[in-house]
Structures are given as structure tokens and as C-alpha cells.
Amino acid sequence: MKVTTWNVNGLRARLTHVVDFLRQHRPDILCLQETKVTDDLFPRGPLEDEGYDVTISGQKGYNGVAILATDTLTAVAPGLPDDAPDAERRVLAATAHGVRVLDLYVPNGQDVGTDKYEFKLDWLRRLRTHLDAAYASHDDLVVVGDFNVALDDRDVHDPAWWHERILCSTRERQALRNVMAFGLTDNLRQFHREGGIYTWWHYRAGAAFKDDGLRIDYVLSSPGLAARCREVIVHKEERTRPQPSDHVPVTAVFAPRGAEAP
């Protein structure tokens, strides 16, 4: 089973990219972030034509998440339980292929020390509270998305420049580690202990060409799924396409239940 996460930075602008990716890689589950489109304008047709069930939680111009699956999506749940009615569309959960999927677009935080930064830290705290209340360690659970946090300096091209800046500050990293302490494994780190693997590059000054990036997009999984994870792929080639997203897809490949690693 292939589970892919991708911040597309505007689905309608990148729809051809997504359809091409579906045709080439055929993920069983694809989680999108920053779709930036309301539900009534979401381009369902081209995605459903590729054989995918689609569930969405959209917002005009900002945020927005979607889950696509080659299985019927069930038990769909948008948002966090304590969200306000007008909360930004950043969370979507659904079940497919026997796996519970939580698709996240974590707030950016703007700058360290701002109100938006404190909101981000509180949002991650609320996420951990939700995990504790809704799930158990024996569940088959994947938590994916754009976390807007580089977990440690291996995930940063220039750690000295980024030191204690937004996306790389100590408190953000601690908040994400607290979420992972629920029992979630960073699947990429099961196979790659080295640094220098990035999923986001800003658009300025040829950052992608110079590989001046951060790893802020993750597939995290519960213990049972982590034991069945066989590979994690960062699809950096997507960053070289015309008019790309600033993020690239990340795919984790899981063996079937009963095929846990010894």
C-alpha cells in the first residue's frame, strides 16, 4: 500500500501535475494540503476519472485539505473536535484500505514570538489531545501532511541561518515531538538516518537547484504500520516541472497486515 502526502499550493493551478502523478505512481491513498479551493469548486471530476474516491474540506484562497483513495473513504471527519465553526480547513480524517488517515496542514506560525506562533504551538497541543482521545497505539493510523516544522538540523540545508527561526525553533520542534510521542514513527527516518533530504524549497534565487531546502512534510505511522513500512520516497523530480508547488510529494510504502518486519 502506497500512502502519499503532497502540499500542492493550489490544486487548480497544479491539477495536471496531480493527475500525472496519479497515473505514474498510482498511490492507494493521496493526501493533499493547501488546495485553496472551496468545496463547490473543487475539481473532483478529473480525480474521480482516475479511479479515486475523494473527500474534501476546502477554503477559498487559503488552506484546504483533501484525501483521495482507490478504496471507498469512510468515517470522514473534518477538523479537530474543539475547532470553532469558522476554523481554518486544516484537518481531514478518513478510513481507507483498513487504515485510518489523518491529513494535516499545520499552521505556519509566521514568526517566532508572534500570536500566530503561539497559535501554532497550541494547535499542535490540541492535535496531541485529539490523538490521545480518539486513537490507540494498536490502531493502524497514518498521520501525514505539511507540518511546517523541520524536526532537527538534519532536515535543514543551512542550520546556522535557520537557528531559532520559524519552522526550526526549539519550541516548535518540541511540540512536534510531543505529537509523535503518542506513538508515531517518522517513517523516512526508518530508512534514512542521514541529513540532506528535503521536501520544501522556497521559490527565490534557485533554492531548489541549490538544494537549499527543509524537510517539513512527513508520513508518521503507528507501531503496527511502522513495522510494515518498506520504503519512503521523496519525489524531488516534481520540483523540476513547470510551475511546480514549492513542496514535493512524499510516499511511504507499507506491506500488507501480517508482513511485519522480524
Number of C-alpha atoms within 10 A of each C-alpha: 17 17 21 28 28 27 27 25 20 19 23 16 15 16 16 12 18 21 15 12 15 19 10 9 11 20 22 18 27 26 30 29 31 24 30 23 22 18 17 9 11 17 14 16 10 13 17 14 10 14 14 24 18 20 23 25 24 25 21 13 12 17 24 29 31 27 27 26 24 18 16 14 22 14 10 16 16 21 20 19 12 10 13 9 7 6 10 17 27 25 23 25 25 21 21 20 15 13 14 21 25 23 28 29 23 20 20 16 20 15 14 17 11 11 11 15 20 16 14 20 20 13 17 21 15 17 22 19 15 15 18 13 9 9 14 13 15 11 15 19 23 24 22 27 28 26 21 24 26 23 24 15 17 17 21 24 20 14 15 10 9 16 14 14 16 20 26 23 18 15 16 26 18 15 21 20 14 16 20 18 11 16 15 21 21 17 24 21 11 14 12 12 10 9 14 17 19 23 25 25 22 14 11 7 9 11 13 19 11 10 15 17 22 29 27 20 26 30 23 22 27 23 18 18 26 24 20 20 24 18 16 22 12 20 16 17 10 18 19 12 10 9 11 17 24 17 26 23 27 24 26 24 20 19 17 11 12 9 13 15 11 5
